[in-house]
Amino acid sequence: MLAGQRQEDIARLVRQHGSIRVSALTERFDVSRMTIRRDLAALARRGLLDKVHGGAVAPPPGGDGEPAFAEKRSRQVPAKEAIAVAAARLVTPGSAIGMTAGTTTWTLARRLLDVPDLTVVTSSVQVAQILHTGRRRTRTVVLTGGVRTPSDALVGPVPVAAPRTLRVNVLFMGVHGMDARTGSSTPNPDEAETDRAMCRSARRTVVPADHTKWNAAGLAGIAPLGAADTLVTDSGIDGGGRAAPERGVGELIVVEPSRSAPRAVSLRPPALPRPTEGAPT
């Protein structure tokens, strides 16, 4: 492949996934790390990506970052809606749940407005806004605080520290990508740290993610694939191969975007609740 064509393909991959690693590019194009670094430098000079340690990320959107969330919200809408319906069925009245940032968790939040006696701990500005808009007297929303990112997540030492004193029954974790090698990932290392802290506070972790997230990898890993007790995804994953997620997660729930009824495939016994410290939920 000519260098120009390879660079165009790299730019397309960064636009599609938001970030990419040097190691992934060397494997994909079968060239040396030095060659990839030269390609990234050339693309960075053209403003098509930003070089970071170990890889590259898409350049930030203009303005205050709001277009990033708005753009992602318009992708895979039928799949996200079907995933949200299935994921909402995993929430019981009177429980405490966690929700990280993402357009799929935001879609899920809209499905939880009628669940009574719900406590929600979230690092997402958008999720908190949805739950406050449809306020119930019996619902409690705990916003972790922190510094806002382009994906409307709150990151930094405050949201990392907050979950240490909290315990939730289920965490719904939005991801940028998942694969067998990296597990779940995000382009933002600070967001990955916050998500890891929220995982530690949860007895069970559910990842709601449409099929385009599979085999995509962000710059920063959050957790191994096996840390997801349940993956809720859409039937598009059938065409991309289900073998790895089937082996990696405790339960795979596959939904059809054209209808709300999911089919669930249990792949191993549900994980036992993780040991917790301090007061129970």
For each residue, the residues with C-beta under 8 A, 3 or more apart:
1: 5 6 9 29
2: 5 6
3: 6 7 39
4: 7 8
5: 1 2 8 9
6: 1 2 3 9 10 29 31 39
7: 3 4 10 11 39 42 43
8: 4 5 11 12
9: 1 5 6 12 13 29
10: 6 7 13 14 20 25 36 39 40 43 49 56
11: 7 8 14 15 43 48 49
12: 8 9 15 16
13: 9 10 16 17 20 25
14: 10 11 17 18 19 20 43 48 49 56 57 58
15: 11 12 58
16: 12 13 216
17: 13 14 20 176 177 216 217 218
18: 14 57 58 176 187 218
19: 14 52 55 56 57 58 176 187 217 218 219
20: 10 13 14 17 24 25 55 56 217 219
21: 24 25 54 55 217 219
22: 25 26 33 36 37 40 54 55
23: 26 27 33 54
24: 20 21 27 28 55 217
25: 10 13 20 21 22 28 29 31 36 39 55
26: 22 23 29 30 31 32 33 35 36
27: 23 24 30
28: 24 25
29: 1 6 9 25 26 36
30: 26 27
31: 6 25 26 35 36
32: 26 35 36
33: 22 23 26 36 37
34: 37 38
35: 26 31 32 38 39
36: 10 22 25 26 29 31 32 33 39 40
37: 22 33 34 40 41
38: 34 35 41 42
39: 3 6 7 10 25 35 36 42 43
40: 10 22 36 37 43 44 49 51 55 56
41: 37 38 44 45 51
42: 7 38 39 45 46
43: 7 10 11 14 39 40 46 48 49 56
44: 40 41 47 48 49 50 51 56
45: 41 42
46: 42 43
47: 44 59
48: 11 14 43 44 59
49: 10 11 14 40 43 44 56 57 58 59
50: 44 56 57 58 59 60
51: 40 41 44 56
52: 19 55 56 57 219
53:
54: 21 22 23 219
55: 19 20 21 22 24 25 40 52 219
56: 10 14 19 20 40 43 44 49 50 51 52
57: 14 18 19 49 50 52 187 219
58: 14 15 18 19 49 50 187
59: 47 48 49 50
60: 50 65 68 150
61: 65 67 68 71 150
62: 67
63: 66 67
64:
65: 60 61 68 69 148 149 150 152
66: 63 69 70
67: 61 62 63 70 71
68: 60 61 65 71 72 150 151
69: 65 66 72 73 103 126 150 151 152
70: 66 67 73 74
71: 61 67 68 74 75
72: 68 69 75 103 151
73: 69 70 77 103 106
74: 70 71 77
75: 71 72 103 212
76: 79 80 210 212 234
77: 73 74 80 81
78: 81 82 257 258
79: 76 82 83 210 211 234 236 255 257
80: 76 77 83 84 103 104 107 210
81: 77 78 84 85 107 257
82: 78 79 85 86 234 255 256 257 258 259 260 262
83: 79 80 86 87 104 107 108 208 209 210 232 233 234 255
84: 80 81 87 88 104 107 108 110 111 208
85: 81 82 88 89 111 255 260 262
86: 82 83 89 90 232 253 255 260 262
87: 83 84 90 91 108 111 172 206 208 232
88: 84 85 91 108 111 112 115
89: 85 86
90: 86 87 170 206 230
91: 87 88 95 97 112 115 118 170
92: 95 169
93: 115 116 117 118
94: 116 117 118
95: 91 92 118 119 169 170 281
96: 118 119 120 121 166 167 168 169 281
97: 91 118 119 120 121 168 169 170 171 172
98: 120 121 122 163 168 170 171 172 173 198 201 202
99: 105 108 109 120 121 122 123 124 127 171 172 174
100: 105 122 123 124 153 171 172 173 174 194 195 198
101: 105 122 123 124 125 126 127 149 151 152 153 154 174 191
102: 105 106 124 151 174 175
103: 69 72 73 75 80 106 107 174
104: 80 83 84 107 108 174 208 209 210
105: 99 100 101 102 108 109 124 127 172 173 174 208
106: 73 102 103 109 110 124 126 127 130
107: 80 81 83 84 103 104 110 111
108: 83 84 87 88 99 104 105 111 112 172 208
109: 99 105 106 112 113 120 126 127 130 131
110: 84 106 107 113 130 134
111: 84 85 87 88 107 108
112: 88 91 108 109 115 118 120 131
113: 109 110 130 131 134 136
114:
115: 88 91 93 112 118 139
116: 93 94 136 138 139
117: 93 94 138 139
118: 91 93 94 95 96 97 112 115 136 138 139 140
119: 95 96 97 139 140 141 142 168
120: 96 97 98 99 109 112 127 128 131 139 140 141 142
121: 96 97 98 99 142 144 162 163 166 168 198 201
122: 98 99 100 101 127 128 131 141 142 143 144
123: 99 100 101 143 144 146 153 154 155 159 194 195 198
124: 99 100 101 102 105 106 127 128 152 153 154 174
125: 101 128 129 143 148 152 153 154
126: 69 101 106 109 129 130 152
127: 99 101 105 106 109 120 122 124 130 131
128: 120 122 124 125 131 132 141 143
129: 125 126 132 133
130: 106 109 110 113 126 127 133 134
131: 109 112 113 120 122 127 128 134 135 139 141
132: 128 129 135 141
133: 129 130
134: 110 113 130 131
135: 131 132 139
136: 113 116 118 139
137:
138: 116 117 118
139: 115 116 117 118 119 120 131 135 136
140: 118 119 120
141: 119 120 122 128 131 132
142: 119 120 121 122 162 166
143: 122 123 125 128 154
144: 121 122 123 154 158 159 162 163 194
145: 154 158 159 162
146: 123 154 155 156 157 158 159 194
147: 154 155 156 190
148: 65 125 152 153 154
149: 65 101 152 153 154 155 188 190 191
150: 60 61 65 68 69
151: 68 69 72 101 102 188 191
152: 65 69 101 124 125 126 148 149
153: 100 101 123 124 125 148 149 188 191 194
154: 101 123 124 125 143 144 145 146 147 148 149 158 159 194
155: 123 146 147 149 159 160 188 190 191 193 194
156: 146 147 159 160 190 194
157: 146 160 161
158: 144 145 146 154 161 162
159: 123 144 145 146 154 155 156 162 163 194 197
160: 155 156 157 163 193 194 197
161: 157 158 164 197
162: 121 142 144 145 158 159 165 166 197
163: 98 121 144 159 160 166 197 198 200 201
164: 161 197 200 201
165: 162 278
166: 96 121 142 162 163 201
167: 96 201 202 203 276 278 279 280 281
168: 96 97 98 119 121 171 201 202 203 281
169: 92 95 96 97 202 203 204 281
170: 90 91 95 97 98 202 203 204 205 206
171: 97 98 99 100 168 198 199 201 202 204 205 206
172: 87 97 98 99 100 105 108 206 207 208
173: 98 100 105 184 195 198 199 205 206 207 222 228
174: 99 100 101 102 103 104 105 124 207 208 209
175: 102 178 184 185 186 207 209 213 218 222
176: 17 18 19 185 186 187 213 216 218
177: 17 182 184 185 186 213 214 215 216 217 218
178: 175 182 183 184 185 207 209 213 214 215 216 225 228 231 245
179: 182 183 185 214 215 216 217 225 244
180: 225 244 247 248
181: 217
182: 177 178 179 185 217 221
183: 178 179 221 222 223 224 225 226 227
184: 173 175 177 178 195 207 221 222 223 225 227 228
185: 175 176 177 178 179 182 192 217 218 219 220 221 222
186: 175 176 177 191 192 195 218 219 220 222
187: 18 19 57 58 176 191 218 219 220
188: 149 151 153 155 191 192 218 219 220
189: 192 193 219 220
190: 147 149 155 156 193 194
191: 101 149 151 153 155 186 187 188 194 195 220
192: 185 186 188 189 195 196 218 220 221 222
193: 155 160 189 190 196 197 220
194: 100 123 144 146 153 154 155 156 159 160 190 191 197 198
195: 100 123 173 184 186 191 192 198 199 222 223
196: 192 193 199 200 222 223
197: 159 160 161 162 163 164 193 194 200 201
198: 98 100 121 123 163 171 173 194 195 201 202
199: 171 173 195 196 202 205 222 223 227
200: 163 164 196 197
201: 98 121 163 164 166 167 168 171 197 198
202: 98 167 168 169 170 171 198 199 205 274
203: 167 168 169 170 273 274 276 281
204: 169 170 171 229 230 270 271 273
205: 170 171 173 199 202 223 227 228 229 230
206: 87 90 170 171 172 173 228 229 230 231 232
207: 172 173 174 175 178 184 228 230 231 232 249
208: 83 84 87 104 105 108 172 174 232 233
209: 83 104 174 175 178 213 214 231 232 233
210: 76 79 80 83 104 213 233 234 236
211: 79 214 233 234 235 236 237 239 240
212: 75 76 216 236
213: 175 176 177 178 209 210 216 233
214: 177 178 179 209 211 233 237 240 245
215: 177 178 179 240
216: 16 17 176 177 178 179 212 213
217: 17 19 20 21 24 177 179 181 182 185
218: 17 18 19 175 176 177 185 186 187 188 192 221
219: 19 20 21 52 54 55 57 185 186 187 188 189
220: 185 186 187 188 189 191 192 193
221: 182 183 184 185 192 218
222: 173 175 183 184 185 186 192 195 196 199
223: 183 184 195 196 199 205 227 228
224: 183 227
225: 178 179 180 183 184 228 244 245 248 249
226: 183 248 249 250
227: 183 184 199 205 223 224
228: 173 178 184 205 206 207 223 225 231 248 249 250
229: 204 205 206 249 250 251 270 271
230: 90 204 205 206 207 249 250 251 252 253
231: 178 206 207 209 228 245 249 251 252 253
232: 83 86 87 206 207 208 209 253 255 262
233: 83 208 209 210 211 213 214 236 237 245 252 253 254 255
234: 76 79 82 83 210 211 237 254 255 256 257
235: 211 238 254 255 256 257
236: 79 210 211 212 233 239 240 257
237: 211 214 233 234 240 241 242 245 254
238: 235 242 254
239: 211 236
240: 211 214 215 236 237
241: 237 244
242: 237 238 245 246 252 254
243: 246 247
244: 179 180 225 241 247 248
245: 178 214 225 231 233 237 242 248 249 252
246: 242 243 249 252 265 267
247: 180 243 244 267
248: 180 225 226 228 244 245
249: 207 225 226 228 229 230 231 245 246 252 267
250: 226 228 229 230 266 267 268 269 270 271
251: 229 230 231 264 265 266 267 268 270
252: 230 231 233 242 245 246 249 264 265 267
253: 86 230 231 232 233 262 263 264 265
254: 233 234 235 237 238 242 262 263 264 265
255: 79 82 83 85 86 232 233 234 235 260 261 262 263
256: 82 234 235 259 261 262
257: 78 79 81 82 234 235 236
258: 78 82
259: 82 256
260: 82 85 86 255
261: 255 256
262: 82 85 86 232 253 254 255 256
263: 253 254 255
264: 251 252 253 254
265: 246 251 252 253 254
266: 250 251 269 270
267: 246 247 249 250 251 252
268: 250 251
269: 250 266
270: 204 229 250 251 266
271: 204 229 250 274
272:
273: 203 204 276
274: 202 203 271
275:
276: 167 203 273 280
277:
278: 165 167
279: 167
280: 167 276
281: 95 96 167 168 169 203
